[in-house]
Amino acid sequence: MIINGGAGAGHDEQAVGDLRAKFASHGVDADITLANSGEEMIATARQAIDSGVDTVVAGGGDGTINAVASVLAGSGAALGVLPLGTLNHFARDLGIPQVLDEAIRTIATGRRVQVDVGAVNDRIFLNNSSLGLYPDIVRHREKQQHRLGRGKWPAAVWATIAALRRYPFLNVKLAVDGAEHARVTPFVFIGNNEYIMQGLSIGARQRLDRGKLSLYVAQRPGRLGLLRFAFRALVGKLAQERDFDVMLSEQFDIATRHRHLRVATDGEVTLMKTPLRYRIMPAALTVIVPH
């Protein structure tokens, strides 16, 4: 087990002891590492795979799950998920319980399924990737936190205001299934499989095993529309937006006039070389889910 030291119930050694006892009550002997960085999570997961472990549990938010899954994808080892973050989109879409005791029971007694993984250049994503407004907000939020010592949400508000002042738009060329599409947009959203865009389950995914990426390109809005996009991006609900051009494909390229572009993958922002090459990796990851 690899637990994010900064996420929810996994923040100290006492909590680790409690987790170990809970797993023991289900007959599971859990070897738990309390990791303090993404690099430590990845290194611990690699060590586990190299030693022949067939189940690795990740405890934290979507970024933590992504870090561990980046090692497990294609290995055959199973991923167990303890949703200790704020949003937990991956766990929710797979029906994994959000209550800790029930999530532990799922890991101990659940079934193994294979799900798709998205990839952009050399990074994977389990939920989505995005360009434009959201990566810009995250970059400025981190500056606010590190330089001015502001909390995450106050920093996010100031970062959103800064992004809106610039009224940012991207000029992108999308190469999809042999056709090229030129767009001027504040936001490009790429999902691992298709997001539901209507009804009561809007913003969720029914399946993660259909072998398709979903590409949503925001139509060019005015300032009020841009504010709506920014708010939904900030709270992790941009997939609920309806003002998108939508395309489905197994792979596509995105080119811009910039040599490098900030790209978000499951909420983490990386500077990547363009063009961006997106692809789906069918059934690349084994995950433990409820029966």
RASUL-V876383 format. One record per backbone hydrogen bond with DSSP energy under -0.5 kcal/mol. CO is the residue of the C=O (numbers start at 1). NH is the residue of the N-H. If there is no record, write none. Layout:
CO,NH / CO,NH
//
This chain:
1,3 / 1,33 / 2,59 / 3,5 / 3,35 / 4,7 / 6,8 / 7,10 / 8,11 / 12,16 / 13,17 / 14,18 / 15,19 / 16,20 / 17,21 / 18,22 / 19,23 / 20,24 / 21,25 / 23,26 / 23,28 / 24,27 / 28,30 / 29,31 / 30,32 / 33,3 / 33,35 / 35,5 / 37,41 / 38,42 / 39,43 / 40,44 / 41,45 / 42,46 / 43,47 / 44,48 / 45,49 / 46,50 / 47,51 / 48,53 / 49,52 / 54,78 / 56,80 / 57,2 / 58,60 / 58,82 / 59,4 / 60,84 / 60,85 / 61,65 / 62,66 / 63,67 / 64,68 / 65,69 / 66,70 / 67,71 / 68,71 / 68,72 / 69,73 / 72,75 / 72,76 / 77,286 / 78,56 / 78,80 / 79,288 / 80,58 / 80,82 / 81,83 / 82,60 / 82,84 / 88,92 / 89,93 / 90,94 / 91,96 / 92,95 / 99,103 / 100,104 / 101,105 / 102,106 / 103,107 / 104,108 / 105,109 / 106,110 / 111,289 / 113,287 / 115,285 / 117,281 / 118,125 / 119,279 / 120,123 / 123,120 / 125,118 / 127,192 / 128,266 / 129,190 / 130,264 / 131,133 / 131,188 / 132,136 / 133,137 / 134,138 / 135,139 / 136,140 / 137,141 / 138,142 / 139,143 / 140,144 / 141,145 / 142,146 / 143,147 / 143,148 / 144,148 / 144,150 / 145,149 / 151,155 / 152,156 / 153,157 / 154,158 / 155,159 / 156,160 / 157,161 / 158,162 / 159,163 / 160,164 / 161,165 / 162,166 / 163,167 / 163,168 / 164,167 / 170,172 / 170,185 / 172,183 / 173,175 / 173,255 / 174,176 / 174,181 / 175,253 / 176,179 / 179,176 / 181,174 / 183,172 / 183,185 / 185,170 / 186,133 / 187,218 / 188,131 / 189,216 / 190,129 / 191,193 / 191,214 / 196,203 / 199,202 / 201,204 / 204,196 / 208,116 / 212,193 / 213,249 / 214,191 / 214,216 / 215,247 / 216,189 / 216,218 / 217,245 / 219,221 / 222,226 / 223,227 / 224,228 / 225,229 / 226,230 / 227,231 / 228,232 / 229,233 / 230,234 / 231,235 / 232,237 / 232,238 / 233,236 / 237,240 / 238,241 / 242,244 / 243,219 / 245,217 / 247,215 / 249,213 / 250,280 / 251,177 / 252,278 / 253,175 / 254,275 / 254,276 / 255,173 / 259,274 / 261,272 / 262,132 / 263,270 / 264,130 / 265,268 / 268,265 / 270,263 / 270,272 / 272,261 / 276,254 / 276,278 / 277,121 / 278,252 / 279,119 / 280,282 / 281,117 / 281,284 / 284,74 / 285,115 / 286,79 / 287,113 / 287,289 / 289,111
//
